[in-house]
Amino acid sequence: MEAQIDQIIDFLKQYRRVLDAHISSTFTDDLLSLVPQEWMSYLIDFPYHKLIQILDFTPEVLHR
């Protein structure tokens, strides 16, 4: 279990700049270039309404 937690921490550290970015930074700092190419095809096909739900996540979502 500890190894899995360490993997998650390493992943979050690696993509911290992307995770902390504001939407405008995506374009001005070219943050999309930091996203692995294999993720891009998945993200492009990801339903827009689900993305909005993720980005608008609040604790109330857990109780729906």
Helices and strands as residue ranges (DSSP letters): H 2-14, H 16-19, H 23-28, G 31-34, H 37-45, H 48-55, G 59-63
